[in-house]
Amino acid sequence: PGARIAIGGSRANGQSVSRGISPAYGEGAGKMYLAKVYITLKPTVNDPQGLTIKGGLHTLGFNSVESVRSGKYLQIKVDSDRADVEQQVREMCQKLLANPIIEDFAFELEKVQA
């Protein structure tokens, strides 16, 4: 398994989140990375799908479940250096994958074999 590096995202208040290691440009050039992208509804947004899932879990006897928030999980392979991959994935999320009005996103990068 490759090294996992937690990287960026955005918070409900619109602020950018930056986590993990900030490598020098050019480090790891020619490496393949798997971006694991997590897109969730902002805490203030109603989640009817989550409520339905919670109700179903209760029906199945999982009564200790207090709440459920649904979201999306994506895996994206990118062949570039780590700093470039981080920038590209952040832009993908900001421009297409996440709706900034109602969703937050976070992602982590994992080195994988090309």
Helices and strands as residue ranges (DSSP letters): E 4-10, E 16-17, E 32-41, H 48-59, E 71-79, H 82-92, I 93-97, E 103-112
